[in-house]
Amino acid sequence: MEMDEQKLEELYRLAKDNNRMLHAMRRNAFWGGVIKFILYAALIIVPLWLYATYLAPMVNQMLETVNQIQGTGASAQAQLGNFQDMLKRFQENLPSLQQ
């Protein structure tokens, strides 16, 4: 009878220890999942925030500068075309001026 009580107490002690370990494992798994979720969310959100805060204004400014350069190039090309037309008219009128 005494042997059965010792076995029962040992089983009870082992069951309590097992229950304590299982609860600790569940708790660690839960907090690990929370930390993993926060980490992945940060890996997605931080680059988007950095782009919106720092890179987007620079990209917009660069695009505006490129548009200004293209506008200046088109204006210079138009002026060059006008200069070439004026030069052709001058060359056409040059023989009449030499006489």
BAPAKOL-60269 format. One line per 8 residues: number of its first residue (from 1); for each residue x, y, z of N, C-alpha, C. Coordinates in steps of 0.001 Angstrom, whole numbers. Example, Ala and Ser with C-alpha at 12.3 -4.5 7.8 and 13.67 -1.06 7.14 Angstrom:
BEGIN
1) 13190 -5690 7800 12300 -4500 7800 13200 -3300 7800; 12850 -2250 7080 13670 -1060 7140 12900 30 7870
//
This chain:
BEGIN
1) 820 -1183 0 0 0 0 866 1248 0; 1902 1207 815 2807 2348 893 3519 2559 -436; 3809 1508 -1143 4470 1587 -2440 3559 2266 -3459; 2266 1966 -3399 1322 2582 -4315 1211 4086 -4057; 1248 4457 -2775 1170 5889 -2438 2413 6622 -2930; 3560 6028 -2814 4790 6642 -3312 4729 6805 -4818; 4219 5789 -5496 4104 5862 -6948 3108 6958 -7351; 2002 7021 -6609 1011 8045 -6906 1579 9445 -6676
9) 2317 9621 -5600 2930 10927 -5323 3962 11279 -6395; 4729 10288 -6814 5714 10519 -7878 5016 10875 -9187; 3928 10175 -9501 3167 10488 -10706 2567 11895 -10625; 2063 12247 -9444 1485 13580 -9255 2558 14656 -9435; 3732 14418 -8859 4838 15362 -8982 5268 15492 -10448; 5380 14383 -11149 5749 14407 -12560 4675 15111 -13405; 3405 14883 -13093 2321 15530 -13834 2359 17047 -13610; 2602 17483 -12367 2691 18919 -12076 3874 19546 -12814
17) 5016 18854 -12805 6199 19364 -13487 5960 19432 -14996; 5321 18389 -15525 5007 18365 -16949 4041 19507 -17300; 3051 19728 -16479 2085 20800 -16706 2784 22163 -16672; 3682 22353 -15723 4434 23611 -15626 5274 23832 -16879; 5944 22792 -17366 6768 22923 -18573 5905 23218 -19805; 4751 22549 -19917 3867 22793 -21059 3355 24239 -21063; 2985 24737 -19883 2534 26129 -19819 3649 27096 -20208; 4866 26808 -19766 6007 27659 -20129 6259 27608 -21626
25) 6148 26425 -22213 6360 26297 -23652 5296 27071 -24428; 4041 26975 -23988 2973 27713 -24654 3188 29224 -24535; 3561 29659 -23345 3811 31085 -23124 4959 31568 -24012; 6034 30806 -24076 7171 31184 -24915 6793 31185 -26388; 5972 30213 -26812 5535 30163 -28206 4661 31378 -28530; 3789 31770 -27601 2931 32935 -27824 3767 34200 -27965; 4685 34432 -27025 5498 35649 -27089 6442 35624 -28281; 6913 34453 -28658 7733 34348 -29859 6946 34729 -31096
33) 5681 34302 -31169 4824 34674 -32291 4557 36164 -32332; 4321 36755 -31155 4085 38207 -31093 5325 38964 -31563; 6480 38569 -31086 7727 39249 -31466 7997 39065 -32959; 7740 37864 -33484 7940 37609 -34912 7001 38482 -35745; 5745 38612 -35303 4781 39460 -36007 5247 40921 -36016; 5707 41401 -34869 6193 42781 -34779 7409 42977 -35677; 8309 42006 -35697 9506 42102 -36519 9157 42157 -38000; 8270 41262 -38463 7883 41271 -39873 7122 42538 -40236
41) 6267 43008 -39333 5544 44257 -39588 6534 45408 -39713; 7553 45438 -38859 8560 46501 -38922 9360 46410 -40219; 9665 45196 -40662 10420 45036 -41907 9625 45495 -43125; 8307 45503 -43022 7476 45978 -44123 7193 47470 -43993; 6889 47926 -42792 6451 49311 -42583 7616 50297 -42610; 8748 49955 -42031 9876 50895 -41940 10367 51337 -43321; 10578 50442 -44296 11006 50931 -45612 9961 51823 -46289; 8680 51489 -46119 7637 52343 -46694 7654 53726 -46059
49) 7820 53775 -44745 7867 55055 -44044 9111 55849 -44476; 10248 55181 -44586 11466 55873 -45015 11311 56425 -46428; 10668 55651 -47326 10449 56132 -48686 9547 57362 -48662; 8443 57273 -47940 7486 58386 -47912 8092 59621 -47264; 8948 59442 -46277 9495 60576 -45544 10691 61203 -46245; 11605 60404 -46726 12861 60943 -47235 13012 60827 -48752; 12677 59690 -49304 12983 59454 -50712 11965 60077 -51656; 10683 60049 -51302 9645 60575 -52201 9854 62058 -52515
57) 10137 62924 -51524 10380 64332 -51881 11590 64512 -52802; 12630 63717 -52592 13803 63819 -53460 13473 63375 -54880; 12690 62308 -55003 12312 61818 -56332 11447 62869 -57030; 10504 63451 -56309 9667 64500 -56905 10498 65694 -57356; 11445 66104 -56533 12313 67232 -56890 13156 66890 -58120; 13653 65653 -58185 14446 65239 -59333 13589 65245 -60607; 12356 64759 -60515 11474 64757 -61675 11162 66178 -62140; 10960 67087 -61202 10738 68485 -61573 11961 69062 -62276
65) 13146 68741 -61776 14377 69217 -62400 14532 68646 -63805; 14226 67368 -63980 14312 66748 -65303 13330 67420 -66258; 12123 67705 -65795 11139 68388 -66637 11612 69785 -67016; 12227 70490 -66078 12764 71818 -66389 13876 71722 -67426; 14739 70727 -67281 15832 70554 -68240 15270 70236 -69620; 14256 69373 -69670 13648 69050 -70962 12989 70289 -71573; 12347 71097 -70740 11733 72329 -71242 12775 73295 -71766; 13883 73401 -71059 14966 74277 -71503 15563 73762 -72803
73) 15717 72440 -72913 16241 71848 -74156 15312 72126 -75328; 14007 72003 -75112 13045 72273 -76185 13084 73751 -76563; 13214 74612 -75569 13292 76054 -75842 14562 76388 -76629; 15677 75793 -76234 16937 76045 -76944 16862 75516 -78371; 16221 74378 -78558 16084 73813 -79900 15211 74724 -80769; 14144 75282 -80179 13289 76205 -80933 14071 77465 -81313; 14874 77981 -80381 15676 79169 -80675 16712 78864 -81748; 17307 77686 -81713 18271 77298 -82732 17591 77210 -84099
81) 16380 76675 -84130 15627 76613 -85387 15332 78010 -85914; 14954 78931 -85040 14713 80318 -85452 15997 80966 -85978; 17126 80681 -85307 18408 81235 -85739 18784 80702 -87120; 18543 79395 -87351 18847 78807 -88657 17961 79420 -89746; 16702 79648 -89461 15811 80299 -90431 16296 81711 -90743; 16694 82448 -89720 17195 83807 -89914 18482 83784 -90748; 19360 82830 -90490 20603 82715 -91240 20326 82400 -92713; 19380 81517 -92980 19015 81207 -94367 18454 82449 -95064
89) 17604 83206 -94404 17059 84420 -95010 18164 85441 -95278; 19116 85512 -94319 20230 86436 -94504 21068 86029 -95712; 21339 84702 -95874 22115 84217 -97008 21361 84441 -98322; 20030 84327 -98288 19245 84588 -99507 19294 86066 -99885; 19330 86924 -98895 19350 88358 -99150 20769 88876 -99392; 21761 88121 -99078 23149 88555 -99223 23531 88882 -100668; 23143 88113 -101666 23533 88479 -103040 22909 89824 -103449; 21749 90119 -102993 21135 91396 -103354 21827 92555 -102657
97) 22429 92328 -101527 23145 93380 -100811 24520 93641 -101419; 25125 92626 -102047 26454 92786 -102617 26429 93611 -103893; 25377 93729 -104566 25323 94463 -105835 25237 95924 -105649
//
